[in-house]
Amino acid sequence: MLQHTLFHLSRLPWAQATITRLPVAHQMARRFVCGESIGAAIDAVSTLNGKGLYATLDFLGESVTDQQAARNAADEYLRALDALAAAGARSNISLKLTQLGLDLSEDFCLRNVRRVVAHAKALDNFVRVDMESTAYTDRTLAIVRALHAEFGNVGAVLQAYLYRTEADLLALTDAGISIRLCKGAYREPADKAFPRKADVDANYAKLARLLLDRCGQAQPARDGRIPPLAALATHDEKLIADAQAYAREKQLSRDRFEFQMLYGVRRDLQARLVSDGFAVRVYVPYGTHWYPYFMRRLAERPANLWFFVKSALGR
């Protein structure tokens, strides 16, 4: 119920207007969002690279309903790719299709994203297309497939809480498309997603093993920008340990897969994995439209919510 409420609030304009006026919201958001400008994002990526971590840069924004705003978002990604190249950063980019116009028109969105993917290709970089709610799954995967067939430097995100994900994983890896496997961060009905956390965790472990099975013959990661076929996005130490044990059992080289985590979450675990010789990529969001992303992070960890509420009340 608490998670449902927070997800609902993340989509309400009046809640956004109220919460973003609170100084504590800005203070807490800085834990999960590196800053508002490209310069702040490049600084954050450089710091991560200095610690042996890779990055993927996300310009925050979603659910755009204006064509010019969608074009502006694409332009921002072009600038971000140029800035990453100028800095010699070991980072690629991640983007959401609703930020680039998917709610307006699939063709319009495809043209916008194609500009970004083509520019990334010219710079020998990579674009990860984030997954949103199930209202967008089929259209998102269709665009990923089309752009991967044309350029090759495009990957998808699959969510372990969806019943359909195993079939999607097999189809995408058959096409050589890199996958970030996550648990899922949107509120979905029980006819589409596992309602129990234990079932989501069990399915994640199953799908992670299946993805590792698929990555043995694929291209390995390259220079921190081009990821391997398998990217396991989780902060769950049990799931990470299970994936490590399975990779050892299958004698998989560590350049065949990577772990991915969120900026500001479990920095200790990120450092430990790097020191143990594993590739770790950190999802680095930036920009002014941080409210929906921030609310989803609160929903994922109630301890963050209670700290936020107490701080807002001045206690």
C-alpha positions, -999 to +999 in steps of 0.1 A: +000+000+000+028+024+009+046+017-024+014+021-043+008+055-027+043+067-035+041+055-071+008+073-074+022+105-059+051+104-084+026+111-112+006+139-096+014+175-106+001+189-073+023+165-053+053+174-073+047+211-068+044+206-031+073+182-024+098+199-047+094+231-027+107+214+004+144+220+010+148+185+025+135+170-008+163+187-027+188+176-001+177+140-002+174+140-040+211+149-042+218+114-028+203+098-058+208+126-085+243+139-091+232+174-101+212+194-127+238+201-154+260+181-178+290+195-160+279+180-127+272+147-145+306+146-161+322+154-127+303+125-111+312+101-139+349+111-136+348+105-099+333+070-104+358+062-132+386+072-108+373+045-084+373+018-111+336+021-118+319+025-152+288+046-156+257+051-176+243+087-178+206+094-177+191+129-184+160+128-162+126+132-177+096+111-188+060+113-200+067+143-224+037+155-243+052+183-264+072+177-295+097+205-289+104+192-254+111+158-268+134+172-294+152+192-267+157+160-247+173+144-277+195+174-282+206+172-246+217+136-251+237+146-281+255+172-259+260+146-232+276+121-256+299+149-268+309+157-232+315+121-224+338+118-254+357+150-246+363+138-211+374+103-222+348+090-198+341+053-194+303+057-197+274+052-220+239+067-218+205+055-208+172+071-219+134+067-216+113+067-247+084+087-232+110+115-227+116+114-265+080+114-275+066+079-274+033+092-260+030+115-290+038+090-318+060+059-322+074+072-355+082+106-340+099+089-310+119+066-333+132+096-353+143+113-321+160+083-306+176+074-340+194+108-339+209+099-305+218+063-315+235+075-347+255+101-328+265+075-302+276+051-330+298+078-345+315+083-311+318+045-305+294+047-277+262+028-266+226+036-258+206+017-233+168+021-236+152+020-202+120+001-196+090+018-183+055+004-173+039-024-192+018+001-212+051+007-232+068-027-232+059-039-267+066-005-283+098-001-264+111-034-276+100-028-312+121+004-312+151-013-296+149-041-322+147-016-351+176+005-340+198-025-330+192-040-365+204-007-381+232+004-357+240-024-333+249-002-304+215-004-286+205-024-256+173-030-236+161-033-200+140-062-189+121-064-156+121-097-136+088-090-120+070-095-153+057-129-163+067-123-199+103-115-193+118-150-199+104-151-234+116-115-241+151-124-228+154-154-251+142-135-281+164-104-275+196-124-268+189-145-299+192-112-318+224-103-299+208-074-280+225-065-247+202-067-217+201-050-183+181-072-160+164-054-131+136-063-107+112-036-119+102-003-103+067+004-115+033-006-100+019-034-121-013-056-118-011-092-106-021-105-141+012-090-155+037-092-126+045-113-097+029-096-067+052-112-040+087-101-035+099-137-029+086-147-063+103-117-080+136-126-064+133-162-074+125-152-110+154-127-110+178-155-100+164-178-127+166-151-154+201-141-143+214-176-148+197-178-182+213-145-192+247-157-181+242-189-201+236-167-231+266-144-227+294-169-231+296-167-268+287-130-271+311-100-274+327-090-241+326-056-226+349-030-242+366+000-226+338+009-202+314+023-229+302-008-248+287-032-223+286-070-225+254-089-234+246-095-197+242-067-172+228-076-138+212-046-121+206-053-084+217-043-050+206-076-035+237-093-021+221-128-022+213-124-059+247-111-066+264-140-048+242-165-067+252-150-101+289-150-091+286-187-081+269-196-113+295-177-134+322-196-116+304-229-122+301-221-159+337-208-160+326-175-175+352-148-179+344-117-159+344-095-191+313-114-203+290-097-177+288-068-154+268-057-123+249-024-124+237-003-095+222+031-088+241+063-080+241+068-043+229+033-034+252+008-017+285+025-025+302+000-002+290-029-022+300-012-055+336-008-041+338-043-028+328-058-062+354-037-080+381-048-055+371-084-062+376-079-099+341-075-112+329-048-136+303-025-120+284+002-139+266+030-120+234+046-132+240+083-129+209+106-133+211+143-137+187+172-145+159+193-131+131+168-136+142+146-106+108+143-088+094+110-103+128+093-101+132+105-065+097+092-055+105+057-069+137+056-049+116+064-017+091+037-026+119+011-030+133+017+005+109+028+033+138+038+056+145+066+031+108+077+033+107+079+071+139+099+072+123+123+046+091+127+066+109+133+099+132+159+083+102+176+065+085+179+099+116+193+115+120+164+140 
